[in-house]
Structure formats: C-alpha cells, structure tokens
C-alpha cells in the first residue's frame, strides 16, 4: 500500500499541470479533487464518488 501512495504522490507532483498546482497552492484547497481527476485521467476509469459525511 505504501508504494501505491508514493506512486500517486509522485504522479501528482510531476504530471499535474503547473497552473493547476499554482491555483491549488494559492487557494489552499481542492487538492483532493485534483488528485481524483488526475488518477481518473491516467487510469481511464471513473472518478471516485465523494459524498457528504453526514
């Protein structure tokens, strides 16, 4: 599992477009959504459904 997380962290830091990283850094928000879309784009699978906790 640890190698899996390291891989996606590497992909996030190297493959996510710079303008998206700058937007996320500026707003300090949405990195989870960006990661979801990035993984979905690379794997060609549907994004993970995210719903409210409550």
N, CA, C and O atoms as a Maestro MAE file, in Angstrom:
{
 s_m_m2io_version
 :::
 2.0.0
}

f_m_ct {
 s_m_title
 :::
 protein
 m_atom[216] {
  # First column is atom index #
  i_m_mmod_type
  r_m_x_coord
  r_m_y_coord
  r_m_z_coord
  i_m_residue_number
  s_m_chain_name
  s_m_pdb_residue_name
  s_m_pdb_atom_name
  i_m_atomic_number
  :::
  1 25 0.828 -1.203 0.000 1 A "UNK " " N  " 7
  2 3 0.000 0.000 0.000 1 A "UNK " " CA " 6
  3 2 0.864 1.256 0.000 1 A "UNK " " C  " 6
  4 15 0.544 2.240 -0.667 1 A "UNK " " O  " 8
  5 25 1.955 1.214 0.748 2 A "UNK " " N  " 7
  6 3 2.827 2.381 0.833 2 A "UNK " " CA " 6
  7 2 3.393 2.753 -0.540 2 A "UNK " " C  " 6
  8 15 3.464 3.933 -0.881 2 A "UNK " " O  " 8
  9 25 3.793 1.755 -1.323 3 A "UNK " " N  " 7
  10 3 4.332 2.018 -2.663 3 A "UNK " " CA " 6
  11 2 3.262 2.629 -3.561 3 A "UNK " " C  " 6
  12 15 3.557 3.476 -4.404 3 A "UNK " " O  " 8
  13 25 2.027 2.197 -3.374 4 A "UNK " " N  " 7
  14 3 0.908 2.756 -4.137 4 A "UNK " " CA " 6
  15 2 0.775 4.251 -3.856 4 A "UNK " " C  " 6
  16 15 0.642 5.045 -4.787 4 A "UNK " " O  " 8
  17 25 0.808 4.635 -2.596 5 A "UNK " " N  " 7
  18 3 0.686 6.044 -2.211 5 A "UNK " " CA " 6
  19 2 1.873 6.854 -2.716 5 A "UNK " " C  " 6
  20 15 1.700 7.979 -3.186 5 A "UNK " " O  " 8
  21 25 3.064 6.299 -2.624 6 A "UNK " " N  " 7
  22 3 4.248 7.000 -3.112 6 A "UNK " " CA " 6
  23 2 4.152 7.240 -4.614 6 A "UNK " " C  " 6
  24 15 4.546 8.299 -5.103 6 A "UNK " " O  " 8
  25 25 3.629 6.258 -5.346 7 A "UNK " " N  " 7
  26 3 3.494 6.398 -6.795 7 A "UNK " " CA " 6
  27 2 2.568 7.553 -7.146 7 A "UNK " " C  " 6
  28 15 2.921 8.407 -7.959 7 A "UNK " " O  " 8
  29 25 1.384 7.584 -6.538 8 A "UNK " " N  " 7
  30 3 0.417 8.632 -6.880 8 A "UNK " " CA " 6
  31 2 0.889 10.002 -6.396 8 A "UNK " " C  " 6
  32 15 0.584 11.015 -7.025 8 A "UNK " " O  " 8
  33 25 1.611 10.044 -5.314 9 A "UNK " " N  " 7
  34 3 2.191 11.309 -4.876 9 A "UNK " " CA " 6
  35 2 3.203 11.805 -5.905 9 A "UNK " " C  " 6
  36 15 3.237 12.993 -6.225 9 A "UNK " " O  " 8
  37 25 4.023 10.896 -6.420 10 A "UNK " " N  " 7
  38 3 4.986 11.247 -7.473 10 A "UNK " " CA " 6
  39 2 4.262 11.750 -8.722 10 A "UNK " " C  " 6
  40 15 4.640 12.773 -9.294 10 A "UNK " " O  " 8
  41 25 3.233 11.035 -9.139 11 A "UNK " " N  " 7
  42 3 2.470 11.436 -10.325 11 A "UNK " " CA " 6
  43 2 1.846 12.811 -10.107 11 A "UNK " " C  " 6
  44 15 1.885 13.661 -10.997 11 A "UNK " " O  " 8
  45 25 1.277 13.027 -8.939 12 A "UNK " " N  " 7
  46 3 0.645 14.316 -8.626 12 A "UNK " " CA " 6
  47 2 1.657 15.457 -8.728 12 A "UNK " " C  " 6
  48 15 1.345 16.515 -9.275 12 A "UNK " " O  " 8
  49 25 2.850 15.251 -8.212 13 A "UNK " " N  " 7
  50 3 3.834 16.333 -8.197 13 A "UNK " " CA " 6
  51 2 4.530 16.524 -9.538 13 A "UNK " " C  " 6
  52 15 5.069 17.600 -9.796 13 A "UNK " " O  " 8
  53 25 4.531 15.505 -10.400 14 A "UNK " " N  " 7
  54 3 5.237 15.631 -11.676 14 A "UNK " " CA " 6
  55 2 4.334 15.778 -12.886 14 A "UNK " " C  " 6
  56 15 4.757 16.352 -13.889 14 A "UNK " " O  " 8
  57 25 3.119 15.286 -12.832 15 A "UNK " " N  " 7
  58 3 2.243 15.281 -14.008 15 A "UNK " " CA " 6
  59 2 1.106 16.295 -13.960 15 A "UNK " " C  " 6
  60 15 0.553 16.656 -14.999 15 A "UNK " " O  " 8
  61 25 0.757 16.754 -12.771 16 A "UNK " " N  " 7
  62 3 -0.315 17.744 -12.670 16 A "UNK " " CA " 6
  63 2 0.174 19.047 -13.292 16 A "UNK " " C  " 6
  64 15 1.266 19.509 -12.961 16 A "UNK " " O  " 8
  65 25 -0.604 19.648 -14.181 17 A "UNK " " N  " 7
  66 3 -0.160 20.888 -14.818 17 A "UNK " " CA " 6
  67 2 0.189 21.969 -13.786 17 A "UNK " " C  " 6
  68 15 -0.469 22.100 -12.754 17 A "UNK " " O  " 8
  69 25 1.224 22.726 -14.088 18 A "UNK " " N  " 7
  70 3 1.702 23.757 -13.160 18 A "UNK " " CA " 6
  71 2 0.638 24.782 -12.814 18 A "UNK " " C  " 6
  72 15 0.560 25.224 -11.667 18 A "UNK " " O  " 8
  73 25 -0.186 25.170 -13.781 19 A "UNK " " N  " 7
  74 3 -1.214 26.169 -13.470 19 A "UNK " " CA " 6
  75 2 -2.223 25.631 -12.463 19 A "UNK " " C  " 6
  76 15 -2.743 26.391 -11.646 19 A "UNK " " O  " 8
  77 25 -2.506 24.324 -12.509 20 A "UNK " " N  " 7
  78 3 -3.405 23.733 -11.509 20 A "UNK " " CA " 6
  79 2 -2.744 23.721 -10.137 20 A "UNK " " C  " 6
  80 15 -3.389 24.039 -9.138 20 A "UNK " " O  " 8
  81 25 -1.466 23.357 -10.076 21 A "UNK " " N  " 7
  82 3 -0.751 23.348 -8.797 21 A "UNK " " CA " 6
  83 2 -0.688 24.750 -8.207 21 A "UNK " " C  " 6
  84 15 -0.845 24.923 -6.998 21 A "UNK " " O  " 8
  85 25 -0.458 25.744 -9.048 22 A "UNK " " N  " 7
  86 3 -0.413 27.128 -8.568 22 A "UNK " " CA " 6
  87 2 -1.773 27.554 -8.028 22 A "UNK " " C  " 6
  88 15 -1.839 28.209 -6.988 22 A "UNK " " O  " 8
  89 25 -2.855 27.196 -8.708 23 A "UNK " " N  " 7
  90 3 -4.197 27.545 -8.242 23 A "UNK " " CA " 6
  91 2 -4.473 26.892 -6.899 23 A "UNK " " C  " 6
  92 15 -4.978 27.536 -5.980 23 A "UNK " " O  " 8
  93 25 -4.138 25.599 -6.786 24 A "UNK " " N  " 7
  94 3 -4.352 24.858 -5.534 24 A "UNK " " CA " 6
  95 2 -3.528 25.480 -4.411 24 A "UNK " " C  " 6
  96 15 -4.030 25.660 -3.302 24 A "UNK " " O  " 8
  97 25 -2.269 25.810 -4.689 25 A "UNK " " N  " 7
  98 3 -1.413 26.423 -3.665 25 A "UNK " " CA " 6
  99 2 -1.945 27.789 -3.238 25 A "UNK " " C  " 6
  100 15 -1.926 28.117 -2.051 25 A "UNK " " O  " 8
  101 25 -2.414 28.583 -4.189 26 A "UNK " " N  " 7
  102 3 -2.919 29.911 -3.878 26 A "UNK " " CA " 6
  103 2 -4.171 29.846 -3.005 26 A "UNK " " C  " 6
  104 15 -4.306 30.586 -2.031 26 A "UNK " " O  " 8
  105 25 -5.084 28.944 -3.374 27 A "UNK " " N  " 7
  106 3 -6.358 28.839 -2.649 27 A "UNK " " CA " 6
  107 2 -6.283 27.882 -1.459 27 A "UNK " " C  " 6
  108 15 -7.192 27.843 -0.631 27 A "UNK " " O  " 8
  109 25 -5.202 27.114 -1.378 28 A "UNK " " N  " 7
  110 3 -5.035 26.107 -0.324 28 A "UNK " " CA " 6
  111 2 -6.284 25.233 -0.214 28 A "UNK " " C  " 6
  112 15 -6.836 25.039 0.869 28 A "UNK " " O  " 8
  113 25 -6.714 24.712 -1.369 29 A "UNK " " N  " 7
  114 3 -7.950 23.945 -1.420 29 A "UNK " " CA " 6
  115 2 -7.985 23.102 -2.695 29 A "UNK " " C  " 6
  116 15 -7.294 23.415 -3.665 29 A "UNK " " O  " 8
  117 25 -8.767 22.060 -2.696 30 A "UNK " " N  " 7
  118 3 -9.121 21.238 -3.854 30 A "UNK " " CA " 6
  119 2 -8.058 20.245 -4.308 30 A "UNK " " C  " 6
  120 15 -8.194 19.662 -5.384 30 A "UNK " " O  " 8
  121 25 -7.002 20.034 -3.520 31 A "UNK " " N  " 7
  122 3 -6.006 19.054 -3.944 31 A "UNK " " CA " 6
  123 2 -6.589 17.648 -4.011 31 A "UNK " " C  " 6
  124 15 -6.139 16.835 -4.819 31 A "UNK " " O  " 8
  125 25 -7.578 17.349 -3.180 32 A "UNK " " N  " 7
  126 3 -8.212 16.033 -3.217 32 A "UNK " " CA " 6
  127 2 -8.991 15.830 -4.511 32 A "UNK " " C  " 6
  128 15 -8.975 14.742 -5.087 32 A "UNK " " O  " 8
  129 25 -9.668 16.871 -4.961 33 A "UNK " " N  " 7
  130 3 -10.426 16.787 -6.204 33 A "UNK " " CA " 6
  131 2 -9.472 16.678 -7.390 33 A "UNK " " C  " 6
  132 15 -9.709 15.894 -8.309 33 A "UNK " " O  " 8
  133 25 -8.400 17.458 -7.371 34 A "UNK " " N  " 7
  134 3 -7.407 17.385 -8.445 34 A "UNK " " CA " 6
  135 2 -6.793 15.993 -8.515 34 A "UNK " " C  " 6
  136 15 -6.603 15.454 -9.605 34 A "UNK " " O  " 8
  137 25 -6.483 15.406 -7.360 35 A "UNK " " N  " 7
  138 3 -5.912 14.054 -7.329 35 A "UNK " " CA " 6
  139 2 -6.901 13.052 -7.900 35 A "UNK " " C  " 6
  140 15 -6.512 12.164 -8.660 35 A "UNK " " O  " 8
  141 25 -8.163 13.180 -7.547 36 A "UNK " " N  " 7
  142 3 -9.199 12.285 -8.055 36 A "UNK " " CA " 6
  143 2 -9.275 12.353 -9.580 36 A "UNK " " C  " 6
  144 15 -9.318 11.315 -10.241 36 A "UNK " " O  " 8
  145 25 -9.291 13.555 -10.141 37 A "UNK " " N  " 7
  146 3 -9.357 13.707 -11.590 37 A "UNK " " CA " 6
  147 2 -8.081 13.226 -12.266 37 A "UNK " " C  " 6
  148 15 -8.141 12.629 -13.341 37 A "UNK " " O  " 8
  149 25 -6.936 13.476 -11.657 38 A "UNK " " N  " 7
  150 3 -5.664 13.038 -12.216 38 A "UNK " " CA " 6
  151 2 -5.613 11.510 -12.306 38 A "UNK " " C  " 6
  152 15 -5.258 10.960 -13.349 38 A "UNK " " O  " 8
  153 25 -5.961 10.836 -11.229 39 A "UNK " " N  " 7
  154 3 -5.952 9.369 -11.235 39 A "UNK " " CA " 6
  155 2 -6.963 8.832 -12.239 39 A "UNK " " C  " 6
  156 15 -6.678 7.872 -12.955 39 A "UNK " " O  " 8
  157 25 -8.129 9.439 -12.292 40 A "UNK " " N  " 7
  158 3 -9.144 9.018 -13.246 40 A "UNK " " CA " 6
  159 2 -8.654 9.176 -14.682 40 A "UNK " " C  " 6
  160 15 -8.884 8.306 -15.522 40 A "UNK " " O  " 8
  161 25 -7.992 10.266 -14.953 41 A "UNK " " N  " 7
  162 3 -7.475 10.515 -16.295 41 A "UNK " " CA " 6
  163 2 -6.405 9.503 -16.672 41 A "UNK " " C  " 6
  164 15 -6.398 9.010 -17.800 41 A "UNK " " O  " 8
  165 25 -5.516 9.188 -15.766 42 A "UNK " " N  " 7
  166 3 -4.419 8.264 -16.054 42 A "UNK " " CA " 6
  167 2 -4.913 6.823 -16.177 42 A "UNK " " C  " 6
  168 15 -4.484 6.091 -17.069 42 A "UNK " " O  " 8
  169 25 -5.817 6.415 -15.281 43 A "UNK " " N  " 7
  170 3 -6.291 5.031 -15.290 43 A "UNK " " CA " 6
  171 2 -7.414 4.800 -16.300 43 A "UNK " " C  " 6
  172 15 -7.750 3.657 -16.612 43 A "UNK " " O  " 8
  173 25 -7.989 5.881 -16.805 44 A "UNK " " N  " 7
  174 3 -9.131 5.799 -17.734 44 A "UNK " " CA " 6
  175 2 -10.326 5.118 -17.085 44 A "UNK " " C  " 6
  176 15 -11.113 4.446 -17.752 44 A "UNK " " O  " 8
  177 25 -10.453 5.303 -15.762 45 A "UNK " " N  " 7
  178 3 -11.594 4.765 -15.008 45 A "UNK " " CA " 6
  179 2 -12.381 5.927 -14.422 45 A "UNK " " C  " 6
  180 15 -11.899 7.058 -14.355 45 A "UNK " " O  " 8
  181 25 -13.584 5.625 -14.006 46 A "UNK " " N  " 7
  182 3 -14.436 6.659 -13.422 46 A "UNK " " CA " 6
  183 2 -13.806 7.218 -12.153 46 A "UNK " " C  " 6
  184 15 -13.120 6.500 -11.426 46 A "UNK " " O  " 8
  185 25 -14.043 8.508 -11.886 47 A "UNK " " N  " 7
  186 3 -13.548 9.067 -10.622 47 A "UNK " " CA " 6
  187 2 -14.282 8.446 -9.442 47 A "UNK " " C  " 6
  188 15 -15.379 7.905 -9.581 47 A "UNK " " O  " 8
  189 25 -13.651 8.538 -8.288 48 A "UNK " " N  " 7
  190 3 -14.259 8.026 -7.067 48 A "UNK " " CA " 6
  191 2 -15.408 8.945 -6.678 48 A "UNK " " C  " 6
  192 15 -15.274 10.168 -6.721 48 A "UNK " " O  " 8
  193 25 -16.525 8.359 -6.304 49 A "UNK " " N  " 7
  194 3 -17.660 9.156 -5.849 49 A "UNK " " CA " 6
  195 2 -17.374 9.654 -4.441 49 A "UNK " " C  " 6
  196 15 -17.028 8.882 -3.547 49 A "UNK " " O  " 8
  197 25 -17.524 10.939 -4.267 50 A "UNK " " N  " 7
  198 3 -17.310 11.555 -2.962 50 A "UNK " " CA " 6
  199 2 -18.642 12.120 -2.500 50 A "UNK " " C  " 6
  200 15 -19.300 12.867 -3.224 50 A "UNK " " O  " 8
  201 25 -19.024 11.757 -1.300 51 A "UNK " " N  " 7
  202 3 -20.297 12.259 -0.774 51 A "UNK " " CA " 6
  203 2 -20.065 12.860 0.602 51 A "UNK " " C  " 6
  204 15 -18.984 12.743 1.178 51 A "UNK " " O  " 8
  205 25 -21.098 13.502 1.113 52 A "UNK " " N  " 7
  206 3 -21.021 14.116 2.432 52 A "UNK " " CA " 6
  207 2 -20.848 13.047 3.510 52 A "UNK " " C  " 6
  208 15 -21.319 11.918 3.372 52 A "UNK " " O  " 8
  209 25 -20.168 13.429 4.574 53 A "UNK " " N  " 7
  210 3 -20.013 12.515 5.696 53 A "UNK " " CA " 6
  211 2 -21.300 12.388 6.504 53 A "UNK " " C  " 6
  212 15 -21.586 11.332 7.069 53 A "UNK " " O  " 8
  213 25 -22.055 13.447 6.552 54 A "UNK " " N  " 7
  214 3 -23.226 13.466 7.427 54 A "UNK " " CA " 6
  215 2 -24.503 13.433 6.643 54 A "UNK " " C  " 6
  216 15 -25.587 13.443 7.227 54 A "UNK " " O  " 8
  :::
 }
 m_bond[215] {
  # First column is bond index #
  i_m_from
  i_m_to
  i_m_order
  :::
  1 1 2 1
  2 2 3 1
  3 3 4 2
  4 3 5 1
  5 5 6 1
  6 6 7 1
  7 7 8 2
  8 7 9 1
  9 9 10 1
  10 10 11 1
  11 11 12 2
  12 11 13 1
  13 13 14 1
  14 14 15 1
  15 15 16 2
  16 15 17 1
  17 17 18 1
  18 18 19 1
  19 19 20 2
  20 19 21 1
  21 21 22 1
  22 22 23 1
  23 23 24 2
  24 23 25 1
  25 25 26 1
  26 26 27 1
  27 27 28 2
  28 27 29 1
  29 29 30 1
  30 30 31 1
  31 31 32 2
  32 31 33 1
  33 33 34 1
  34 34 35 1
  35 35 36 2
  36 35 37 1
  37 37 38 1
  38 38 39 1
  39 39 40 2
  40 39 41 1
  41 41 42 1
  42 42 43 1
  43 43 44 2
  44 43 45 1
  45 45 46 1
  46 46 47 1
  47 47 48 2
  48 47 49 1
  49 49 50 1
  50 50 51 1
  51 51 52 2
  52 51 53 1
  53 53 54 1
  54 54 55 1
  55 55 56 2
  56 55 57 1
  57 57 58 1
  58 58 59 1
  59 59 60 2
  60 59 61 1
  61 61 62 1
  62 62 63 1
  63 63 64 2
  64 63 65 1
  65 65 66 1
  66 66 67 1
  67 67 68 2
  68 67 69 1
  69 69 70 1
  70 70 71 1
  71 71 72 2
  72 71 73 1
  73 73 74 1
  74 74 75 1
  75 75 76 2
  76 75 77 1
  77 77 78 1
  78 78 79 1
  79 79 80 2
  80 79 81 1
  81 81 82 1
  82 82 83 1
  83 83 84 2
  84 83 85 1
  85 85 86 1
  86 86 87 1
  87 87 88 2
  88 87 89 1
  89 89 90 1
  90 90 91 1
  91 91 92 2
  92 91 93 1
  93 93 94 1
  94 94 95 1
  95 95 96 2
  96 95 97 1
  97 97 98 1
  98 98 99 1
  99 99 100 2
  100 99 101 1
  101 101 102 1
  102 102 103 1
  103 103 104 2
  104 103 105 1
  105 105 106 1
  106 106 107 1
  107 107 108 2
  108 107 109 1
  109 109 110 1
  110 110 111 1
  111 111 112 2
  112 111 113 1
  113 113 114 1
  114 114 115 1
  115 115 116 2
  116 115 117 1
  117 117 118 1
  118 118 119 1
  119 119 120 2
  120 119 121 1
  121 121 122 1
  122 122 123 1
  123 123 124 2
  124 123 125 1
  125 125 126 1
  126 126 127 1
  127 127 128 2
  128 127 129 1
  129 129 130 1
  130 130 131 1
  131 131 132 2
  132 131 133 1
  133 133 134 1
  134 134 135 1
  135 135 136 2
  136 135 137 1
  137 137 138 1
  138 138 139 1
  139 139 140 2
  140 139 141 1
  141 141 142 1
  142 142 143 1
  143 143 144 2
  144 143 145 1
  145 145 146 1
  146 146 147 1
  147 147 148 2
  148 147 149 1
  149 149 150 1
  150 150 151 1
  151 151 152 2
  152 151 153 1
  153 153 154 1
  154 154 155 1
  155 155 156 2
  156 155 157 1
  157 157 158 1
  158 158 159 1
  159 159 160 2
  160 159 161 1
  161 161 162 1
  162 162 163 1
  163 163 164 2
  164 163 165 1
  165 165 166 1
  166 166 167 1
  167 167 168 2
  168 167 169 1
  169 169 170 1
  170 170 171 1
  171 171 172 2
  172 171 173 1
  173 173 174 1
  174 174 175 1
  175 175 176 2
  176 175 177 1
  177 177 178 1
  178 178 179 1
  179 179 180 2
  180 179 181 1
  181 181 182 1
  182 182 183 1
  183 183 184 2
  184 183 185 1
  185 185 186 1
  186 186 187 1
  187 187 188 2
  188 187 189 1
  189 189 190 1
  190 190 191 1
  191 191 192 2
  192 191 193 1
  193 193 194 1
  194 194 195 1
  195 195 196 2
  196 195 197 1
  197 197 198 1
  198 198 199 1
  199 199 200 2
  200 199 201 1
  201 201 202 1
  202 202 203 1
  203 203 204 2
  204 203 205 1
  205 205 206 1
  206 206 207 1
  207 207 208 2
  208 207 209 1
  209 209 210 1
  210 210 211 1
  211 211 212 2
  212 211 213 1
  213 213 214 1
  214 214 215 1
  215 215 216 2
  :::
 }
}
